Amino acid sequence: PQGTSCSGDAGCKCNDRMLALLALWALLATAKAGECTGEERYHVVMTASHQYLDIVSNWVIIYKRALAKMKNPPTLEIIAEDDEAYELLSLPAYAEFLPPDTVVTSQSAIPGAGEELTGGESITFQSQGFKTLMSRRGRYLLETLRKHCRVLFTDSDVMWLDDPFPRFKGDYDIWGQVHVKTRTEGSFDDPEALVNPGFMAVRSNERTIAVMQKWTDLMQDGPTHNMGKFNDALAAVPGVKVFRLKGDFPEGNMMDWTEEWIKQSKPVVVHNNWVGRKDSKKNRFVKSGLWPCDPKTCDDPTMVARRRLYEIATQEMGAKRKEMSASSLWLALVQNPELAKAAGFATRPLKGREPPEPFPAKHPKERSLDRLLRLLGSSGSMSLPVKGYMEIFYH
């Protein structure tokens, strides 16, 4: 800085460190833009508002099934659109429920995202709140593409039934779902069909960043239908190469919402759009076998934590077994105290007691986590034959 000088070895070392930090900052700022090879892990982005957290929880369960089929699983970022969503998604219960390599970001941390919605504001389809949420997506993707080489944006009502990433091949900038504009007798090859940004993979480069910037600029006039503005942005940037995802990636009007249709057609993803009300979306999911949640599991963070405990406990029993033993649940609780607490349990060390006897070899097994937890709740505190000798009791 002006007015300072290097005096002595200490001053020189201080200046050297400062110059080194500045050089490192400049290197990090430019490395991503110049070093994308097209082989990087994908970074999946989705948004969540508190009014749709049950839909988000359902998506997470389906998504984790698809993850099990992937050779190179992506990272996941969930952008919470309001404080209530952020607080719930950040609870230990939900953190354990989410897949590995997941981060939860508040929309307030994203430059230019705007104000959050108020708690009572409706976000049903076509509402002002819904349009506000949709209008932010260009900004979210613009900032994400500046940090990640390959990005996939997905709506929470897009169910991943298989690994979509092997389909994103060729010299393209964007792979996007086709939005057929008629409810019946439409065609994926309709020249007027739009690209739906509700499910699209994007390669970070000058063209795609320009598209997201243009999309963001077009939405500055106020909340409106984001899909039309996105396609206007595509048309405004020369040289953008778009691959249209067709039959294996149907929207809600291009499929039958039945288990039989899904079994026979084997789609990669299905998009539950072309329906306005949230309860109508849920009914579609239930009819097609794509709603693995019971009502509590997707609404109550305590039940979300219990589902995660169930997953951990059944893993202890082996991949082919769907039941768990009391012993495997004990281990899951003791090894995951924060998750146990979020699920309605607490743990404390046993003091002044003899080590407990091991469990009987033929301890009854329970297929339902709820049944087992009720059993624990009715039996009071029980000591555990595990390291440290912990006591688990149900609140």
N, C-alpha and C positions, 0 to 999 in steps of 0.2 A: 504493500500500500504506500501511497505517497507520504513522505515525511518519516518513513522508517528506514532503517539500515541494518545490515548484517554486522553485528558486533560480537566477535568472538566465536568460538566453536559452537556454543549452545545456540546462539542466534542463527548460525548457518544451518545447524541440524533442524531447528524449528522450521525455517524457510524451506528446507529440502523436503521435510514431511508434508508441508502444505502444498508444495508443487506436486509431490507424488500423489496426494489425494485428489487434487484438481485433474491430474492426468488420468487417474483411475475413473473419476466421474465422467470425463469426456469419452473415455473408452467404452464404459458401460452404456452411455447414452446413444452411442452409434453402433454398437456391436450387433444388436438385434436386427437392425435394418439392413446391414450389409452381409450377414452371415446365415440367412435362412437357406437351407438346402432342400427343403421339401420332405425331409425324413424325420423331422422333429415330432415329438408326441403332440397329439391334439390337446387343446385346452377347451373344454366344454363349458359353456356359459348358459345359465338360465336365471330367471327372475322369480321372486316369491313375494307375495303380499299376504298379510295375515288372514284375509278372507278366503284364501285358496290354499292354506297350508295342508289341508287334508289331501287335496289333489297333488301337492308337491310330495307329501309323504308316500302316497301311492306310486308316484313316478319313481321315487328313490328305490322302492322295493323291486319294481320291474327293471329298472336300470341296473341294479346289482346282479340280477339274473343274466342280463346281457354282458356285464363285465366279466362274468365267469367264462365266457366264450372267447374273450379277447386275448391275443398274444401280446399286444402293446397297449395296455389300458391308458386312457387319457387322464389328465387332471380335470377337476371339476370346480367351478366357481358358481356359487349361488348368490345373486345380488338381492338383498332384502330391500324391498321397496318402502318399508315403513319401520318404525322403531319396534312395534309389537312383533313383527316377523323376525327382525334381527335378534331381539332378546330371546325368542323361543329357539331359533336356529342355533344360537350360541350356547344354549344350555348343555351341560355335560351329557344329559340323556340324548339329545339330538346329535351332538358331536360323535357319540359312539355309534349312533344309528347310521350316520352318513358313511359313504364309501371311503376308502383310503385316498389320500391326496386330494382332499376337499377343503376349500376355504369358503368362508361366509363373509361377504363384503356388504357394508351398508351403502345404499345409493348416495348418501351424503358424502361419502369418501371419493366419489367419482366427479371430476371437474365438469361443471356445466350440466349436471343431472337435474337440477331444479329442486323445488320444494317437495317434501314427502306428502303423501295423501293424509288427510285427517282420518282418525279412527272410524268415524261413522260414514265416511264417503263410500257410496256404492261403486263397485267396479264390475257390474254385470255388463255383458256384451252390448256395445253401442252407447253405454253411459259415458258421461264426461270423464269420470275417473278411469274407465277402461281406456279411453282414447289418450288420456294423459300418460298412462303407463306405456302404451304402445309408442308414444312419441319419443320416449327416452332411448329406444333401442339403438338408434343410429349412434347416439353419443356413447352408449355402453360399448358397442362394437368398435367404434373408432378408437377409444382408449385401449381396448383389449388388443386390437391388432397392432398397436404401437409397442406392445410388450411381448406378444406371442406370435410365433411364425405361422401356426396353423390353429384355427379357431372353428368351433362348431357351436352355433347358437341353436337352442332347442326350447320350444314351449313346454310347459309342464303337462300339457294334455297330449304330448307326442309320446306314445309308448314304444320303447325300443325292444323289439322281439328278437333281434339278432344283432350281430356286430355290423354296423353300417360302414366302418372305415375302409374295408377293402373295395367298396364301390366307388370311392373317390379317387379315380385314376385318370391319367391323361394330362395334357397340358392345358389345364383350366385354372381360372382364378376363383370361381364360385361354383359349388354344386348345390342347387336349390330345389326344393319341392315344387311341383307344378300345381298351380291353383286353377283348377277347371271351374269356369265361372257359372256353369249351369248345374242345377241340382240333380237333374236326371239326363241320361243319354249324352253325357259329355264325353270328351275325348282328350287324352293327354297330349295329342298332337294338334290341338286347336291352336292356331297361330295367335289368337287373342288371349290365350291362357297366360296368366302372370306367374312370376316366381314368388313363392311364399317365403318371406324371411323368417317365418316361425320355425323352420328347420332348414338350416343351410350351413355347409362347410365353406370356409373362406381361407384362402392362402394370403398371407400378408405381403403386399407389395404396393408400389406407388398407385396402381390402378384401383385396388380394392380400398385403400385408405382414402383415395379421392371419392369413391362411391359413398363411403360412410360419412365423409365430410359433407358431401352434397345432400345426402339423405338428412343429416342433422340440420343443415341450413334450410331445407325445404319444410322441415317441421317447426321452424321458428315462428311461423304465422299463427300457431296455436294447435291444440290437439285436434287431430283428424284421423282418417284412415291411413295407417302407416304403410300398408301394402302398396297402394297406388303410388305414394310418394317414393317408396323404395324403387319401384320399377321405373319411375321417372328419373331417379338418380342413376340407375343402370344405363338408361338410354343417353344420359347427358355426358357420360365419361367414355371417350372413344377407346376401342381396343380391349374392353373387358370381355373375357371368355367365360361363358356360363354354360354349365352342363345341367340339363333339366332331368331331375330324378322323377321317374314315371311310375310304372305299375307296382314296383316293390315298395313304393313310398306313398301309399294312397292317402288322400284327405278323406274327411268323413262322408262326403257325398259320393265317393268312388268305391265304396265297399259295403258289405253287409255286416252289421254289428252283431254277429253270432259267433259262438265258439267253433261251429262247423266251418264257416267261411274262413276263419283265420287258420284253422287246421289244414284245410285244403289249399288255400292260396299261399300260405307261408310268406307273408309280407315281412320286410325288414323292420319298418316302422309303420305305425298307423297314427293318424292325426285326428283327434276327436274335435274337429271344428264343424262348421255348418250347423251348429246348434247353439242357441243363445244362453239358456239358463244353466246354472251350475248343476242343479239336481238332474237335468236332462243328460249332462255329460256323465255324471255318476251312474245313472241308469244304463247308459250305453256300455260303460265299463263293466258293470255287473253282468249284463246280458252276454257280453262277449268273453267273460272269464278273465277280465283284466282289472279286477278290483280285489286284490288279495287282502286288503285291510278289512278288519271289522270296524264298526263305527268309532269305537274308542281308540283303537290303535292309531288312526290317522288324525285324530283330533286332540288327544290328551298326551302331553309329553311324558307322563308317567307310563302310559301304555306303550309309547314308542321305546322307552328304555327297557320295558319288559320284553318287547319283541327282540331287542338286541341281545338281552340276556339269554333268551331262548335260542337265538342263533349261536351264541358262544357255547352254551351248554350242550346243544346237539352236536356241535363240531367235536366236542370231547368224546362223544359216543361213536364217532365215525361217520364218514360221508354218506354211507348207504342207509343209515338209521335215522328215522325222523322223530324218534322219541328221545327223552332225556331221563337220566336217573336223578334221584335226589342228590347223590354225590356229585354229579357233574354240575348241577345248579349251585351247590355249595361252593365248588371251586370257582365257578364264574362270578359269584357274588364277592368272594374274598379277594380274588385277583383283580377285581374291578370295583373298588370301593366307591368311586364317584358315580359310576353307573348304578351301583346298588342303591346308593342314596337317592338318586333321581327316580329310581323305580319304586321308591317307597320303603326301602330298607335302610338300616343304619348298622354300622359295624363298630365294635369296640373290643379291645383286648380283654381276655379273661385273666383275672388276677386271683391268686390264692386258691386255685383249683387244680385238681389232678388232671392230667391229660385225658380227654374223653376216649371212650372205646371206639374202635372203627365201626363203620356202618356194617350191618349184616350183609352177607354176600348176595342174598336174594331180597334186596330192598325193592319195594314196589316202584314201578316206573309210571310216570304220568305223561300222556300225549299232549295235554293242554297246559300251557303255562299258567293260565288263569286258575285252573283247578289246583295246580301245585302251590301257587301263591296263596290261595284260600286255605289250603291245608296248613301252610306255614303260619298263616295269621291266626288260626284257631289253636295252634299248639304252643304258642308262647315262644320264649327264647330257647335256642338249641345250640349246643356247643359243637364245634366242628373239628374233625381229625385232620387238620391241615397245619402247615408251618405257622407258628405264632399263636396258635389257638385263639381263634376269633369267635365272637358271639354275634349271631345274626338274629335280628328280630324285626317283625313287620310293624310299621307304624299304624 
